[in-house]
Amino acid sequence: MFMMFLISEVHPFDDGNGRLARLMMNAELVSTGQCRIIITTHARESYLDALRRLSRQSEPSLYIRMLSGAQQFVADLRPDSYELVKAQLEVQEAFTEVSSQLRW
C-alpha cells in the first residue's frame, strides 16, 4: 500500500502513475499471499478522494477502508470463468461511472 501511495503522491512520470501505483500495490499484496485489489470504474472517485485525504490531511482511515473494501470485493468474486466474473462485475455496477462518493 505504501508504494501505491508514494507513486501516486510523487507522480514521477508524465503518464501512467496511477496504473503503476496500482501495479506496485498488487505486487506487494501478491508477494505476501494476499488478494489483489481492483479499483473499479464505479469506485474510482472514492479511491481518488481517499488518496487526496491521505495526501492533504494526513488522514489514512478512509484510504485504508476504501482499499480494504475493494480487496473484499475482489475476494468475493468467483473466478470460475470470464463470463461469470464479468456478470458479477456488471451486477455490482463496477463499470459504471458515478459522481457521488461511495461509502466504505
N, CA, C and O atoms as CSV, one atom per row, in Angstrom:
chain,resi,resn,atom,element,x,y,z
A,1,MET,N,N,0.817,-1.187,0.000
A,1,MET,CA,C,0.000,0.000,0.000
A,1,MET,C,C,0.870,1.265,0.000
A,1,MET,O,O,0.521,2.281,-0.599
A,2,PHE,N,N,2.001,1.169,0.683
A,2,PHE,CA,C,2.870,2.334,0.760
A,2,PHE,C,C,3.380,2.744,-0.618
A,2,PHE,O,O,3.372,3.928,-0.958
A,3,MET,N,N,3.825,1.766,-1.415
A,3,MET,CA,C,4.332,2.086,-2.758
A,3,MET,C,C,3.242,2.721,-3.613
A,3,MET,O,O,3.512,3.629,-4.399
A,4,MET,N,N,2.021,2.246,-3.457
A,4,MET,CA,C,0.913,2.823,-4.218
A,4,MET,C,C,0.757,4.302,-3.866
A,4,MET,O,O,0.663,5.155,-4.749
A,5,PHE,N,N,0.733,4.589,-2.580
A,5,PHE,CA,C,0.587,5.974,-2.148
A,5,PHE,C,C,1.782,6.812,-2.588
A,5,PHE,O,O,1.609,7.931,-3.072
A,6,LEU,N,N,2.984,6.285,-2.426
A,6,LEU,CA,C,4.190,7.029,-2.776
A,6,LEU,C,C,4.204,7.417,-4.255
A,6,LEU,O,O,4.471,8.571,-4.592
A,7,ILE,N,N,3.921,6.471,-5.123
A,7,ILE,CA,C,3.916,6.767,-6.564
A,7,ILE,C,C,2.801,7.750,-6.902
A,7,ILE,O,O,2.989,8.652,-7.719
A,8,SER,N,N,1.643,7.576,-6.273
A,8,SER,CA,C,0.529,8.498,-6.518
A,8,SER,C,C,0.862,9.900,-6.032
A,8,SER,O,O,0.472,10.888,-6.655
A,9,GLU,N,N,1.573,9.985,-4.935
A,9,GLU,CA,C,1.910,11.276,-4.340
A,9,GLU,C,C,3.025,11.986,-5.108
A,9,GLU,O,O,2.920,13.180,-5.385
A,10,VAL,N,N,4.079,11.270,-5.450
A,10,VAL,CA,C,5.244,11.870,-6.110
A,10,VAL,C,C,4.979,12.145,-7.587
A,10,VAL,O,O,5.477,13.130,-8.132
A,11,HIS,N,N,4.209,11.294,-8.230
A,11,HIS,CA,C,3.906,11.426,-9.662
A,11,HIS,C,C,5.186,11.584,-10.492
A,11,HIS,O,O,5.392,12.624,-11.118
A,12,PRO,N,N,6.046,10.555,-10.499
A,12,PRO,CA,C,7.341,10.700,-11.172
A,12,PRO,C,C,7.292,10.707,-12.699
A,12,PRO,O,O,8.281,11.067,-13.338
A,13,PHE,N,N,6.174,10.320,-13.292
A,13,PHE,CA,C,6.098,10.207,-14.751
A,13,PHE,C,C,5.006,11.112,-15.309
A,13,PHE,O,O,4.089,11.511,-14.591
A,14,ASP,N,N,5.112,11.430,-16.591
A,14,ASP,CA,C,4.106,12.257,-17.249
A,14,ASP,C,C,2.779,11.529,-17.391
A,14,ASP,O,O,1.719,12.154,-17.374
A,15,ASP,N,N,2.833,10.216,-17.531
A,15,ASP,CA,C,1.621,9.426,-17.734
A,15,ASP,C,C,1.799,8.059,-17.079
A,15,ASP,O,O,2.917,7.551,-16.986
A,16,GLY,N,N,0.715,7.477,-16.634
A,16,GLY,CA,C,0.748,6.109,-16.127
A,16,GLY,C,C,1.043,5.964,-14.647
A,16,GLY,O,O,1.229,4.843,-14.172
A,17,ASN,N,N,1.093,7.058,-13.902
A,17,ASN,CA,C,1.410,6.976,-12.479
A,17,ASN,C,C,0.388,6.149,-11.703
A,17,ASN,O,O,0.759,5.335,-10.857
A,18,GLY,N,N,-0.881,6.353,-11.987
A,18,GLY,CA,C,-1.928,5.597,-11.295
A,18,GLY,C,C,-1.862,4.114,-11.607
A,18,GLY,O,O,-1.995,3.275,-10.716
A,19,ARG,N,N,-1.658,3.799,-12.875
A,19,ARG,CA,C,-1.545,2.385,-13.264
A,19,ARG,C,C,-0.340,1.734,-12.593
A,19,ARG,O,O,-0.432,0.614,-12.091
A,20,LEU,N,N,0.786,2.438,-12.586
A,20,LEU,CA,C,1.985,1.904,-11.944
A,20,LEU,C,C,1.769,1.754,-10.437
A,20,LEU,O,O,2.205,0.770,-9.840
A,21,ALA,N,N,1.105,2.721,-9.832
A,21,ALA,CA,C,0.831,2.657,-8.392
A,21,ALA,C,C,-0.010,1.428,-8.057
A,21,ALA,O,O,0.284,0.718,-7.094
A,22,ARG,N,N,-1.048,1.175,-8.840
A,22,ARG,CA,C,-1.903,0.009,-8.587
A,22,ARG,C,C,-1.159,-1.293,-8.873
A,22,ARG,O,O,-1.374,-2.294,-8.189
A,23,LEU,N,N,-0.294,-1.284,-9.870
A,23,LEU,CA,C,0.528,-2.460,-10.159
A,23,LEU,C,C,1.461,-2.764,-8.984
A,23,LEU,O,O,1.584,-3.917,-8.572
A,24,MET,N,N,2.111,-1.741,-8.451
A,24,MET,CA,C,3.013,-1.928,-7.310
A,24,MET,C,C,2.244,-2.401,-6.078
A,24,MET,O,O,2.721,-3.262,-5.338
A,25,MET,N,N,1.064,-1.842,-5.859
A,25,MET,CA,C,0.238,-2.261,-4.731
A,25,MET,C,C,-0.083,-3.746,-4.841
A,25,MET,O,O,0.064,-4.489,-3.870
A,26,ASN,N,N,-0.519,-4.176,-6.014
A,26,ASN,CA,C,-0.877,-5.581,-6.189
A,26,ASN,C,C,0.346,-6.490,-6.120
A,26,ASN,O,O,0.233,-7.630,-5.670
A,27,ALA,N,N,1.500,-6.016,-6.551
A,27,ALA,CA,C,2.731,-6.810,-6.412
A,27,ALA,C,C,3.054,-7.025,-4.936
A,27,ALA,O,O,3.453,-8.119,-4.538
A,28,GLU,N,N,2.879,-5.975,-4.120
A,28,GLU,CA,C,3.091,-6.110,-2.677
A,28,GLU,C,C,2.120,-7.123,-2.080
A,28,GLU,O,O,2.516,-7.973,-1.283
A,29,LEU,N,N,0.861,-7.031,-2.464
A,29,LEU,CA,C,-0.157,-7.937,-1.927
A,29,LEU,C,C,0.129,-9.383,-2.315
A,29,LEU,O,O,0.087,-10.276,-1.469
A,30,VAL,N,N,0.418,-9.614,-3.586
A,30,VAL,CA,C,0.677,-10.974,-4.071
A,30,VAL,C,C,1.917,-11.560,-3.393
A,30,VAL,O,O,1.949,-12.752,-3.085
A,31,SER,N,N,2.931,-10.736,-3.161
A,31,SER,CA,C,4.166,-11.241,-2.538
A,31,SER,C,C,3.938,-11.729,-1.114
A,31,SER,O,O,4.735,-12.506,-0.589
A,32,THR,N,N,2.857,-11.281,-0.489
A,32,THR,CA,C,2.534,-11.732,0.873
A,32,THR,C,C,1.339,-12.680,0.892
A,32,THR,O,O,0.791,-12.979,1.953
A,33,GLY,N,N,0.940,-13.150,-0.292
A,33,GLY,CA,C,-0.142,-14.128,-0.370
A,33,GLY,C,C,-1.536,-13.558,-0.189
A,33,GLY,O,O,-2.476,-14.298,0.100
A,34,GLN,N,N,-1.679,-12.250,-0.355
A,34,GLN,CA,C,-2.981,-11.613,-0.187
A,34,GLN,C,C,-3.690,-11.442,-1.527
A,34,GLN,O,O,-3.083,-11.519,-2.595
A,35,CYS,N,N,-4.973,-11.210,-1.431
A,35,CYS,CA,C,-5.820,-10.997,-2.602
A,35,CYS,C,C,-5.492,-9.649,-3.253
A,35,CYS,O,O,-5.243,-8.660,-2.564
A,36,ARG,N,N,-5.495,-9.627,-4.572
A,36,ARG,CA,C,-5.280,-8.376,-5.312
A,36,ARG,C,C,-6.442,-7.414,-5.072
A,36,ARG,O,O,-7.489,-7.790,-4.544
A,37,ILE,N,N,-6.225,-6.172,-5.474
A,37,ILE,CA,C,-7.257,-5.140,-5.380
A,37,ILE,C,C,-7.521,-4.603,-6.778
A,37,ILE,O,O,-6.591,-4.302,-7.527
A,38,ILE,N,N,-8.789,-4.487,-7.115
A,38,ILE,CA,C,-9.207,-3.841,-8.357
A,38,ILE,C,C,-9.940,-2.564,-7.969
A,38,ILE,O,O,-10.860,-2.592,-7.152
A,39,ILE,N,N,-9.533,-1.458,-8.551
A,39,ILE,CA,C,-10.276,-0.212,-8.374
A,39,ILE,C,C,-11.204,-0.116,-9.577
A,39,ILE,O,O,-10.773,0.216,-10.681
A,40,THR,N,N,-12.467,-0.407,-9.357
A,40,THR,CA,C,-13.430,-0.399,-10.457
A,40,THR,C,C,-13.732,1.030,-10.895
A,40,THR,O,O,-13.466,1.985,-10.165
A,41,THR,N,N,-14.279,1.160,-12.068
A,41,THR,CA,C,-14.710,2.472,-12.556
A,41,THR,C,C,-15.682,3.097,-11.564
A,41,THR,O,O,-15.634,4.299,-11.302
A,42,HIS,N,N,-16.559,2.269,-11.018
A,42,HIS,CA,C,-17.562,2.730,-10.059
A,42,HIS,C,C,-16.917,3.285,-8.782
A,42,HIS,O,O,-17.458,4.205,-8.168
A,43,ALA,N,N,-15.788,2.742,-8.387
A,43,ALA,CA,C,-15.132,3.142,-7.138
A,43,ALA,C,C,-14.023,4.176,-7.344
A,43,ALA,O,O,-13.381,4.591,-6.378
A,44,ARG,N,N,-13.795,4.588,-8.568
A,44,ARG,CA,C,-12.662,5.465,-8.879
A,44,ARG,C,C,-12.674,6.773,-8.083
A,44,ARG,O,O,-11.645,7.170,-7.536
A,45,GLU,N,N,-13.808,7.433,-8.015
A,45,GLU,CA,C,-13.870,8.709,-7.293
A,45,GLU,C,C,-13.614,8.528,-5.801
A,45,GLU,O,O,-12.944,9.355,-5.183
A,46,SER,N,N,-14.140,7.460,-5.223
A,46,SER,CA,C,-13.873,7.189,-3.806
A,46,SER,C,C,-12.389,6.934,-3.573
A,46,SER,O,O,-11.816,7.381,-2.579
A,47,TYR,N,N,-11.785,6.216,-4.496
A,47,TYR,CA,C,-10.346,5.935,-4.427
A,47,TYR,C,C,-9.551,7.244,-4.479
A,47,TYR,O,O,-8.641,7.452,-3.677
A,48,LEU,N,N,-9.894,8.112,-5.413
A,48,LEU,CA,C,-9.187,9.387,-5.541
A,48,LEU,C,C,-9.437,10.282,-4.333
A,48,LEU,O,O,-8.521,10.962,-3.870
A,49,ASP,N,N,-10.664,10.291,-3.816
A,49,ASP,CA,C,-10.965,11.065,-2.606
A,49,ASP,C,C,-10.137,10.574,-1.424
A,49,ASP,O,O,-9.618,11.375,-0.646
A,50,ALA,N,N,-10.016,9.267,-1.293
A,50,ALA,CA,C,-9.233,8.694,-0.196
A,50,ALA,C,C,-7.757,9.069,-0.327
A,50,ALA,O,O,-7.107,9.396,0.666
A,51,LEU,N,N,-7.233,9.023,-1.548
A,51,LEU,CA,C,-5.839,9.432,-1.770
A,51,LEU,C,C,-5.640,10.911,-1.448
A,51,LEU,O,O,-4.642,11.284,-0.832
A,52,ARG,N,N,-6.582,11.747,-1.860
A,52,ARG,CA,C,-6.481,13.189,-1.578
A,52,ARG,C,C,-6.499,13.451,-0.074
A,52,ARG,O,O,-5.730,14.265,0.437
A,53,ARG,N,N,-7.379,12.756,0.616
A,53,ARG,CA,C,-7.493,12.952,2.064
A,53,ARG,C,C,-6.201,12.532,2.774
A,53,ARG,O,O,-5.743,13.205,3.697
A,54,LEU,N,N,-5.632,11.431,2.338
A,54,LEU,CA,C,-4.370,10.985,2.923
A,54,LEU,C,C,-3.259,11.981,2.612
A,54,LEU,O,O,-2.457,12.313,3.484
A,55,SER,N,N,-3.212,12.451,1.388
A,55,SER,CA,C,-2.167,13.361,0.950
A,55,SER,C,C,-2.286,14.746,1.586
A,55,SER,O,O,-1.294,15.305,2.055
A,56,ARG,N,N,-3.481,15.287,1.600
A,56,ARG,CA,C,-3.675,16.671,2.040
A,56,ARG,C,C,-3.921,16.822,3.532
A,56,ARG,O,O,-3.592,17.853,4.118
A,57,GLN,N,N,-4.502,15.790,4.152
A,57,GLN,CA,C,-4.872,15.906,5.563
A,57,GLN,C,C,-4.158,14.887,6.451
A,57,GLN,O,O,-4.418,14.820,7.653
A,58,SER,N,N,-3.265,14.100,5.866
A,58,SER,CA,C,-2.562,13.039,6.606
A,58,SER,C,C,-3.539,12.150,7.365
A,58,SER,O,O,-3.275,11.728,8.491
A,59,GLU,N,N,-4.673,11.873,6.725
A,59,GLU,CA,C,-5.732,11.068,7.332
A,59,GLU,C,C,-5.850,9.752,6.571
A,59,GLU,O,O,-6.434,9.724,5.488
A,60,PRO,N,N,-5.305,8.653,7.116
A,60,PRO,CA,C,-5.281,7.386,6.387
A,60,PRO,C,C,-6.539,6.522,6.514
A,60,PRO,O,O,-6.670,5.545,5.776
A,61,SER,N,N,-7.459,6.842,7.410
A,61,SER,CA,C,-8.574,5.918,7.688
A,61,SER,C,C,-9.453,5.660,6.461
A,61,SER,O,O,-9.820,4.512,6.211
A,62,LEU,N,N,-9.794,6.680,5.703
A,62,LEU,CA,C,-10.628,6.483,4.516
A,62,LEU,C,C,-9.877,5.665,3.461
A,62,LEU,O,O,-10.468,4.802,2.812
A,63,TYR,N,N,-8.598,5.928,3.290
A,63,TYR,CA,C,-7.752,5.188,2.347
A,63,TYR,C,C,-7.722,3.705,2.708
A,63,TYR,O,O,-7.881,2.842,1.845
A,64,ILE,N,N,-7.521,3.424,3.976
A,64,ILE,CA,C,-7.468,2.038,4.440
A,64,ILE,C,C,-8.820,1.358,4.265
A,64,ILE,O,O,-8.884,0.228,3.782
A,65,ARG,N,N,-9.899,2.032,4.650
A,65,ARG,CA,C,-11.249,1.459,4.486
A,65,ARG,C,C,-11.577,1.224,3.022
A,65,ARG,O,O,-12.153,0.195,2.670
A,66,MET,N,N,-11.214,2.172,2.170
A,66,MET,CA,C,-11.529,2.052,0.749
A,66,MET,C,C,-10.805,0.857,0.143
A,66,MET,O,O,-11.414,0.050,-0.561
A,67,LEU,N,N,-9.508,0.742,0.414
A,67,LEU,CA,C,-8.740,-0.370,-0.146
A,67,LEU,C,C,-9.169,-1.706,0.453
A,67,LEU,O,O,-9.193,-2.721,-0.243
A,68,SER,N,N,-9.504,-1.706,1.720
A,68,SER,CA,C,-9.992,-2.933,2.356
A,68,SER,C,C,-11.305,-3.380,1.720
A,68,SER,O,O,-11.498,-4.564,1.443
A,69,GLY,N,N,-12.199,-2.429,1.490
A,69,GLY,CA,C,-13.470,-2.747,0.832
A,69,GLY,C,C,-13.268,-3.226,-0.594
A,69,GLY,O,O,-13.942,-4.154,-1.042
A,70,ALA,N,N,-12.345,-2.599,-1.311
A,70,ALA,CA,C,-12.058,-3.011,-2.689
A,70,ALA,C,C,-11.431,-4.405,-2.716
A,70,ALA,O,O,-11.714,-5.201,-3.612
A,71,GLN,N,N,-10.588,-4.692,-1.739
A,71,GLN,CA,C,-9.975,-6.020,-1.671
A,71,GLN,C,C,-11.028,-7.084,-1.355
A,71,GLN,O,O,-11.000,-8.171,-1.932
A,72,GLN,N,N,-11.948,-6.780,-0.452
A,72,GLN,CA,C,-13.015,-7.732,-0.134
A,72,GLN,C,C,-13.907,-7.960,-1.347
A,72,GLN,O,O,-14.360,-9.079,-1.586
A,73,PHE,N,N,-14.158,-6.908,-2.109
A,73,PHE,CA,C,-14.951,-7.016,-3.331
A,73,PHE,C,C,-14.323,-8.037,-4.276
A,73,PHE,O,O,-15.021,-8.887,-4.830
A,74,VAL,N,N,-13.009,-7.952,-4.459
A,74,VAL,CA,C,-12.310,-8.893,-5.339
A,74,VAL,C,C,-12.331,-10.302,-4.743
A,74,VAL,O,O,-12.523,-11.282,-5.463
A,75,ALA,N,N,-12.135,-10.400,-3.448
A,75,ALA,CA,C,-12.127,-11.715,-2.794
A,75,ALA,C,C,-13.470,-12.426,-2.945
A,75,ALA,O,O,-13.527,-13.655,-2.988
A,76,ASP,N,N,-14.546,-11.650,-3.025
A,76,ASP,CA,C,-15.888,-12.226,-3.153
A,76,ASP,C,C,-16.225,-12.667,-4.574
A,76,ASP,O,O,-17.213,-13.373,-4.778
A,77,LEU,N,N,-15.424,-12.264,-5.557
A,77,LEU,CA,C,-15.672,-12.695,-6.936
A,77,LEU,C,C,-15.394,-14.187,-7.062
A,77,LEU,O,O,-14.508,-14.722,-6.395
A,78,ARG,N,N,-16.144,-14.842,-7.908
A,78,ARG,CA,C,-15.958,-16.275,-8.153
A,78,ARG,C,C,-15.370,-16.454,-9.553
A,78,ARG,O,O,-16.105,-16.437,-10.540
A,79,PRO,N,N,-14.053,-16.625,-9.644
A,79,PRO,CA,C,-13.394,-16.650,-10.958
A,79,PRO,C,C,-13.489,-17.991,-11.690
A,79,PRO,O,O,-12.488,-18.485,-12.210
A,80,ASP,N,N,-14.672,-18.574,-11.732
A,80,ASP,CA,C,-14.841,-19.838,-12.450
A,80,ASP,C,C,-14.698,-19.661,-13.958
A,80,ASP,O,O,-14.227,-20.558,-14.658
A,81,SER,N,N,-15.110,-18.495,-14.448
A,81,SER,CA,C,-14.988,-18.212,-15.872
A,81,SER,C,C,-15.023,-16.704,-16.086
A,81,SER,O,O,-15.518,-15.953,-15.246
A,82,TYR,N,N,-14.497,-16.283,-17.210
A,82,TYR,CA,C,-14.503,-14.866,-17.566
A,82,TYR,C,C,-15.926,-14.322,-17.591
A,82,TYR,O,O,-16.193,-13.242,-17.064
A,83,GLU,N,N,-16.836,-15.072,-18.205
A,83,GLU,CA,C,-18.223,-14.626,-18.338
A,83,GLU,C,C,-18.873,-14.441,-16.969
A,83,GLU,O,O,-19.619,-13.485,-16.753
A,84,LEU,N,N,-18.587,-15.360,-16.048
A,84,LEU,CA,C,-19.161,-15.267,-14.705
A,84,LEU,C,C,-18.627,-14.047,-13.962
A,84,LEU,O,O,-19.395,-13.315,-13.337
A,85,VAL,N,N,-17.336,-13.828,-14.027
A,85,VAL,CA,C,-16.756,-12.663,-13.359
A,85,VAL,C,C,-17.290,-11.377,-13.976
A,85,VAL,O,O,-17.632,-10.440,-13.254
A,86,LYS,N,N,-17.366,-11.322,-15.292
A,86,LYS,CA,C,-17.901,-10.129,-15.961
A,86,LYS,C,C,-19.336,-9.875,-15.523
A,86,LYS,O,O,-19.706,-8.732,-15.256
A,87,ALA,N,N,-20.141,-10.916,-15.446
A,87,ALA,CA,C,-21.531,-10.773,-14.999
A,87,ALA,C,C,-21.585,-10.277,-13.556
A,87,ALA,O,O,-22.404,-9.418,-13.228
A,88,GLN,N,N,-20.722,-10.809,-12.691
A,88,GLN,CA,C,-20.683,-10.356,-11.301
A,88,GLN,C,C,-20.305,-8.875,-11.225
A,88,GLN,O,O,-20.895,-8.119,-10.453
A,89,LEU,N,N,-19.331,-8.470,-12.019
A,89,LEU,CA,C,-18.916,-7.070,-12.027
A,89,LEU,C,C,-20.023,-6.168,-12.552
A,89,LEU,O,O,-20.224,-5.071,-12.031
A,90,GLU,N,N,-20.740,-6.613,-13.573
A,90,GLU,CA,C,-21.845,-5.821,-14.119
A,90,GLU,C,C,-22.968,-5.669,-13.104
A,90,GLU,O,O,-23.536,-4.585,-12.971
A,91,VAL,N,N,-23.296,-6.740,-12.386
A,91,VAL,CA,C,-24.339,-6.675,-11.354
A,91,VAL,C,C,-23.952,-5.662,-10.273
A,91,VAL,O,O,-24.808,-4.948,-9.751
A,92,GLN,N,N,-22.679,-5.607,-9.948
A,92,GLN,CA,C,-22.187,-4.668,-8.936
A,92,GLN,C,C,-21.941,-3.262,-9.500
A,92,GLN,O,O,-21.453,-2.386,-8.786
A,93,GLU,N,N,-22.275,-3.049,-10.765
A,93,GLU,CA,C,-22.088,-1.764,-11.446
A,93,GLU,C,C,-20.631,-1.316,-11.445
A,93,GLU,O,O,-20.343,-0.121,-11.376
A,94,ALA,N,N,-19.717,-2.276,-11.523
A,94,ALA,CA,C,-18.288,-1.974,-11.467
A,94,ALA,C,C,-17.808,-1.135,-12.640
A,94,ALA,O,O,-16.798,-0.439,-12.529
A,95,PHE,N,N,-18.519,-1.191,-13.764
A,95,PHE,CA,C,-18.099,-0.456,-14.955
A,95,PHE,C,C,-18.823,0.883,-15.098
A,95,PHE,O,O,-18.602,1.609,-16.067
A,96,THR,N,N,-19.680,1.205,-14.143
A,96,THR,CA,C,-20.494,2.412,-14.198
A,96,THR,C,C,-19.790,3.555,-13.485
A,96,THR,O,O,-19.380,3.421,-12.332
A,97,GLU,N,N,-19.652,4.676,-14.173
A,97,GLU,CA,C,-19.062,5.851,-13.541
A,97,GLU,C,C,-20.115,6.531,-12.681
A,97,GLU,O,O,-21.279,6.631,-13.066
A,98,VAL,N,N,-19.691,6.995,-11.515
A,98,VAL,CA,C,-20.596,7.700,-10.607
A,98,VAL,C,C,-19.963,9.015,-10.205
A,98,VAL,O,O,-18.741,9.155,-10.177
A,99,SER,N,N,-20.811,9.970,-9.897
A,99,SER,CA,C,-20.289,11.251,-9.446
A,99,SER,C,C,-20.362,11.376,-7.932
A,99,SER,O,O,-19.621,12.158,-7.337
A,100,SER,N,N,-21.249,10.613,-7.307
A,100,SER,CA,C,-21.353,10.683,-5.854
A,100,SER,C,C,-20.335,9.750,-5.212
A,100,SER,O,O,-19.906,8.762,-5.807
A,101,GLN,N,N,-19.966,10.086,-3.996
A,101,GLN,CA,C,-18.936,9.326,-3.295
A,101,GLN,C,C,-19.514,8.046,-2.706
A,101,GLN,O,O,-20.582,8.066,-2.095
A,102,LEU,N,N,-18.816,6.949,-2.887
A,102,LEU,CA,C,-19.196,5.683,-2.268
A,102,LEU,C,C,-18.753,5.702,-0.815
A,102,LEU,O,O,-17.820,6.422,-0.459
A,103,ARG,N,N,-19.402,4.932,0.008
A,103,ARG,CA,C,-19.029,4.841,1.422
A,103,ARG,C,C,-18.449,3.471,1.698
A,103,ARG,O,O,-19.098,2.459,1.435
A,104,TRP,N,N,-17.260,3.423,2.213
A,104,TRP,CA,C,-16.617,2.143,2.539
A,104,TRP,C,C,-16.697,1.912,4.008
A,104,TRP,O,O,-16.216,0.891,4.500
